[in-house]
Amino acid sequence: MPLLLPRTFAASLLILVACDKITPTAQGTEVVAWDIDKPRVSEFEKAAIGTRTQKKWLALVKPPGTPTSVEFDLVIETAPFDLVTRQESHFLKTPASVKITLKANDKWIVTG
């Protein structure tokens, strides 16, 4: 199954960029950070996670009617995931971590 993250990511960022111009969110702010190694449901604790492959994107979001845009660094790591439950085995390639960092912003409030 293909990873549809760039399109989904762009749509999500349109929601994240607020139209309030009070205090801009600082460059380098980590908007989203998730890793599969964080605490998991008991059956997933036993899963074997293989070698990670990292993919990077630069996403530009320009709110309608404005000349400025907001830039985000998107880093996604994928890895083979081998899970054996009581009834079946699963082996698939899955996202292992997702990190979105604000790269450039001069006037927008950004939240995750």
Rosetta silent file (secondary structure, phi, psi, omega in degrees, C-alpha in Angstrom):
SEQUENCE: MPLLLPRTFAASLLILVACDKITPTAQGTEVVAWDIDKPRVSEFEKAAIGTRTQKKWLALVKPPGTPTSVEFDLVIETAPFDLVTRQESHFLKTPASVKITLKANDKWIVTG
SCORE:     score description
SCORE:     0.000 S_00000001
   1 L     0.000  124.734 -177.637    0.000    0.000    0.000 S_00000001
   2 L   -68.411  149.994  179.305    1.604    3.319   -1.024 S_00000001
   3 L   -84.651  117.109 -176.748    2.329    5.925    1.589 S_00000001
   4 L   -99.936   30.129 -173.236    0.064    8.943    0.927 S_00000001
   5 H   -67.495  -40.145 -177.149    1.671   11.176    3.503 S_00000001
   6 H   -58.017  -43.941 -179.918    2.767   14.169    1.395 S_00000001
   7 H   -68.499  -44.825  179.212   -0.808   14.942    0.249 S_00000001
   8 H   -63.580  -41.307  179.775   -2.289   14.170    3.668 S_00000001
   9 H   -60.333  -46.563 -179.122    0.471   16.175    5.339 S_00000001
  10 H   -61.983  -41.353  179.037   -0.207   19.242    3.176 S_00000001
  11 H   -65.215  -39.269  179.384   -3.917   19.088    3.927 S_00000001
  12 H   -66.251  -38.695 -178.589   -3.220   18.768    7.656 S_00000001
  13 H   -67.424  -30.541  176.347   -0.849   21.732    7.646 S_00000001
  14 H   -60.823  -33.515  178.038   -3.512   23.937    6.106 S_00000001
  15 H   -75.400  -35.499 -175.424   -5.524   23.265    9.245 S_00000001
  16 H   -71.615  -28.599 -176.648   -2.520   23.810   11.523 S_00000001
  17 E   -81.713  109.436 -177.402   -1.639   27.287   10.264 S_00000001
  18 L   -80.946  155.513 -179.087   -3.834   29.664   12.226 S_00000001
  19 L   -92.426    5.974  179.183   -4.942   32.999   10.874 S_00000001
  20 L   -83.410  128.048 -173.653   -4.224   34.806   14.133 S_00000001
  21 L  -107.797   37.648 -175.889   -1.240   37.137   13.715 S_00000001
  22 L   -76.868  -70.083  178.510   -0.393   37.889   17.370 S_00000001
  23 L  -129.815  117.034 -178.009    2.958   36.171   18.056 S_00000001
  24 L   -64.245  147.400  174.395    4.513   33.954   15.379 S_00000001
  25 L   -71.508  136.122 -174.372    5.608   30.453   16.315 S_00000001
  26 L   -70.167  146.091  175.012    9.409   30.325   16.469 S_00000001
  27 L   -60.432  141.183 -179.419   11.541   28.662   13.812 S_00000001
  28 L    90.394   -5.059  178.147   12.750   25.226   14.932 S_00000001
  29 L   -65.680  129.493  176.690    9.592   24.496   16.940 S_00000001
  30 E   -82.476  113.893 -175.220    8.786   20.787   16.840 S_00000001
  31 E   -85.479  -41.640  179.465    5.123   20.644   15.848 S_00000001
  32 E  -137.492  135.596  174.352    4.692   16.846   15.794 S_00000001
  33 E  -145.455  120.721  179.240    6.949   14.087   17.165 S_00000001
  34 E  -143.123  141.078  177.928    5.961   10.422   17.312 S_00000001
  35 E  -140.316  138.913 -178.176    8.055    7.250   17.450 S_00000001
  36 L   -65.263  -19.905  179.960    6.960    3.615   17.403 S_00000001
  37 L   -78.486   -7.892  175.121    9.421    2.877   20.234 S_00000001
  38 L   -65.210  162.893 -176.633    7.350    4.925   22.675 S_00000001
  39 L   -48.012  136.023 -175.768    5.238    2.798   25.065 S_00000001
  40 L  -126.116  167.657  174.959    2.943    0.475   23.147 S_00000001
  41 L   -60.494  147.773 -171.521    0.007   -1.865   23.745 S_00000001
  42 H   -50.172  -43.458 -179.560    1.195   -5.155   25.293 S_00000001
  43 H   -65.206  -30.951 -179.127    0.984   -7.261   22.091 S_00000001
  44 H   -78.767  -19.855  179.436    3.013   -4.663   20.220 S_00000001
  45 H   -60.086  -29.955 -177.591    5.765   -4.617   22.864 S_00000001
  46 L   -87.761   -6.347 -177.357    7.009   -7.960   21.525 S_00000001
  47 L   -66.270  142.150  176.966    7.060   -6.862   17.880 S_00000001
  48 E   -93.007  127.683  179.317   10.404   -6.835   16.097 S_00000001
  49 E  -109.683  124.777 -176.726   11.188   -3.564   14.328 S_00000001
  50 L   -81.847 -164.010 -179.096   13.777   -3.767   11.541 S_00000001
  51 L   -67.728  133.494 -176.927   16.226   -1.266   10.113 S_00000001
  52 L   -84.443  145.819  173.793   14.719    2.165    9.569 S_00000001
  53 E  -118.949  127.637 -175.351   14.725    4.044    6.267 S_00000001
  54 E  -100.628  137.920  174.508   14.438    7.824    6.480 S_00000001
  55 E  -126.850  139.050 -178.485   12.612   10.060    3.999 S_00000001
  56 E  -124.094  142.692  175.237   12.640   13.863    4.140 S_00000001
  57 E  -135.709  155.828  170.203   10.348   16.443    2.593 S_00000001
  58 E  -113.220  124.240 -179.753   10.045   20.217    2.642 S_00000001
  59 E  -114.261  128.917  175.776    6.437   21.388    2.771 S_00000001
  60 E  -108.312  128.843  177.976    5.395   24.948    1.974 S_00000001
  61 E  -120.854  124.997  179.681    1.979   26.097    3.135 S_00000001
  62 L  -120.227  106.237  178.240    0.628   29.417    1.930 S_00000001
  63 L   -57.969  141.707 -178.086   -2.628   30.488    3.582 S_00000001
  64 L   -55.504  138.938  175.266   -5.111   31.863    1.012 S_00000001
  65 L    77.604   12.497  179.375   -4.903   35.578    0.313 S_00000001
  66 L  -125.965  148.279 -179.987   -1.457   36.101    1.854 S_00000001
  67 L   -82.324  -14.067 -176.037    1.936   36.673    0.226 S_00000001
  68 L  -101.297  155.663  178.266    3.892   34.733    2.880 S_00000001
  69 L  -125.430  167.822  176.881    4.217   31.013    3.392 S_00000001
  70 E  -115.800  134.573 -179.564    5.202   28.726    6.242 S_00000001
  71 E  -110.094  137.236  178.038    7.886   26.064    5.685 S_00000001
  72 E  -126.064  142.367  168.347    8.009   22.715    7.477 S_00000001
  73 E   -95.097  127.579  178.260   10.599   19.943    7.512 S_00000001
  74 E  -116.281  122.529  178.262    8.884   16.551    7.465 S_00000001
  75 E  -122.804  122.244  178.457   10.944   13.482    8.376 S_00000001
  76 E  -123.890  130.147  174.121    9.366   10.035    8.217 S_00000001
  77 E  -108.570  133.169  175.247   11.152    6.805    9.038 S_00000001
  78 E  -114.410  155.084 -179.409    9.712    3.502    7.841 S_00000001
  79 E  -155.729  152.607  171.997   10.759    0.037    9.000 S_00000001
  80 E   -65.867  140.681 -174.860    9.778   -3.606    8.645 S_00000001
  81 E  -129.775  115.340 -177.163    7.471   -4.545   11.513 S_00000001
  82 E  -111.811  112.047 -175.150    7.117   -8.208   12.521 S_00000001
  83 E  -123.615  129.237  176.019    4.243   -8.846   14.913 S_00000001
  84 E  -119.125  118.206  176.382    3.030  -12.212   16.188 S_00000001
  85 L  -101.124 -175.058 -179.966   -0.241  -12.234   18.112 S_00000001
  86 L   -62.670  -31.016 -172.930   -1.986  -15.234   19.644 S_00000001
  87 L  -108.552  -24.706 -175.321   -3.812  -15.997   16.416 S_00000001
  88 L  -154.249  167.177  177.527   -1.744  -14.694   13.523 S_00000001
  89 E  -113.127  146.189  178.883    1.518  -13.214   12.282 S_00000001
  90 E  -132.630  134.478  172.535    1.933   -9.907   10.510 S_00000001
  91 E  -134.399  117.217 -178.268    4.916   -8.627    8.579 S_00000001
  92 E  -150.722  165.368  174.963    4.606   -5.217    6.985 S_00000001
  93 E   -97.459  127.458 -172.652    6.477   -1.995    6.361 S_00000001
  94 E  -136.751  156.863  172.229    5.133    0.712    8.591 S_00000001
  95 E   -61.009  132.370  179.269    5.967    4.273    9.674 S_00000001
  96 E  -103.457  -27.316  174.702    8.385    4.034   12.600 S_00000001
  97 E  -158.386  152.409  177.650    8.605    7.743   13.394 S_00000001
  98 E  -135.930  131.272  178.307    7.176   11.052   12.210 S_00000001
  99 E  -139.789  126.697  177.353    8.683   14.435   12.986 S_00000001
 100 E  -121.249  123.080 -178.606    7.469   17.822   11.737 S_00000001
 101 E  -123.336  137.962  177.759    9.581   20.872   12.510 S_00000001
 102 E   -72.706  121.542 -177.410    8.836   24.482   11.643 S_00000001
 103 E   -96.160  -45.523 -179.460   11.582   25.658    9.277 S_00000001
 104 E  -144.705  132.370 -178.748   10.542   29.197    8.337 S_00000001
 105 L  -160.716  130.114  178.955    7.749   31.395    9.675 S_00000001
 106 L  -120.484   -7.930 -178.112    7.448   35.124   10.023 S_00000001
 107 L  -153.988    3.134 -173.507    3.865   35.825   11.042 S_00000001
 108 L  -111.029  150.215  172.842    1.734   32.730   11.742 S_00000001
 109 L   -93.415  127.207 -175.750    0.806   30.780   14.875 S_00000001
 110 E  -123.449  131.401  177.361    1.328   27.069   14.265 S_00000001
 111 L  -131.212  161.172 -178.997    0.137   24.221   16.522 S_00000001
 112 L  -110.729    0.000    0.000    0.183   20.433   16.220 S_00000001
